[in-house]
Amino acid sequence: MSNKETSSLDHYISQIDLLLNRALQKIDQLHWITLSSVQIKNGESLPDARTVVLRKILKNRELVFYTDRRSPKVEQFKQNKNAVALLYDRTAQLQLRIHGVIEIDTQSALYEDARGRIPTQAKVNYNTLHAPGSPAHSIEPDRNKEVLHFALLRFLPHTFDLLHLTPEGGKRIEVKSTNEGMLGEARWLVP
Ligand SMILES: Cc1cc2nc3c(=O)[nH]c(=O)nc-3n(C[C@H](O)[C@H](O)[C@H](O)COP(=O)(O)O)c2cc1C
């Protein structure tokens, strides 16, 4: 591989953390991430996806999302921990597709800290009487304000797949990550 090729590989590797750090900012379009899962319906494995807000990135590049612990995605991740997080920067024409596994966290210190910091106005996201996705009698669901059905979704990446669209064609790299968040060697992929 030529020096030029290596330096552009390094350039694209550095884009991974740049995109992830931007996704933490509330003013950035990347703050809203598509998180996919696998659901089992009538014995069939089917894809599912939804938008979630990126709340935190831990040292090992673990991404932390908040959710209602009764939501269908939680059951899906309990049955199949595999997930994909998808980010797209429309201006820079960069797509970051991250394959990893999800752990549901309802007991760690991180969980307790996050739970304690939920702003009052955001508690509506975790205090409906019935589980998200269940039928509601009216536009406003019943609530029990004494309870918070809160959980963390902790997404541990194992593969980063970055695609850059350019007028000359796509440039694409793949980088593997260890559980500790160490990035391995990157390689070019056909876009
Ligand atoms: C802009 C936006 C941000 C959202 N953020 C979250 C979030 O951070 N956590 C979450 O559980 N649901 C969030 N939702 C709702 C989910 O997309 C989804 O509708 C809900 O969690 C139920 O998903 P499920 O049926 O796959 O469990 C958000 C929706 C939108 C439109």
The ligand as an ORCA input file, in Angstrom:
! r2SCAN-3c Opt
* xyz 0 1
  C     -36.190     12.016     17.125
  C     -36.537     10.787     17.929
  C     -35.746     10.449     19.016
  C     -36.047      9.320     19.775
  N     -35.234      8.963     20.810
  C     -35.465      7.822     21.489
  C     -34.563      7.366     22.513
  O     -33.546      7.994     22.812
  N     -34.872      6.214     23.146
  C     -35.975      5.473     22.831
  O     -36.173      4.429     23.444
  N     -36.839      5.872     21.885
  C     -36.613      7.015     21.198
  N     -37.464      7.415     20.204
  C     -38.643      6.582     19.924
  C     -38.214      5.341     19.150
  O     -37.832      5.717     17.838
  C     -39.294      4.266     19.108
  O     -40.440      4.764     18.482
  C     -39.659      3.777     20.519
  O     -38.516      3.704     21.347
  C     -40.285      2.395     20.451
  O     -39.348      1.545     19.854
  P     -39.472     -0.045     19.858
  O     -40.917     -0.355     19.562
  O     -38.558     -0.468     18.750
  O     -39.039     -0.541     21.190
  C     -37.172      8.530     19.436
  C     -37.937      8.875     18.336
  C     -37.635      9.984     17.599
  C     -38.500     10.323     16.421
*
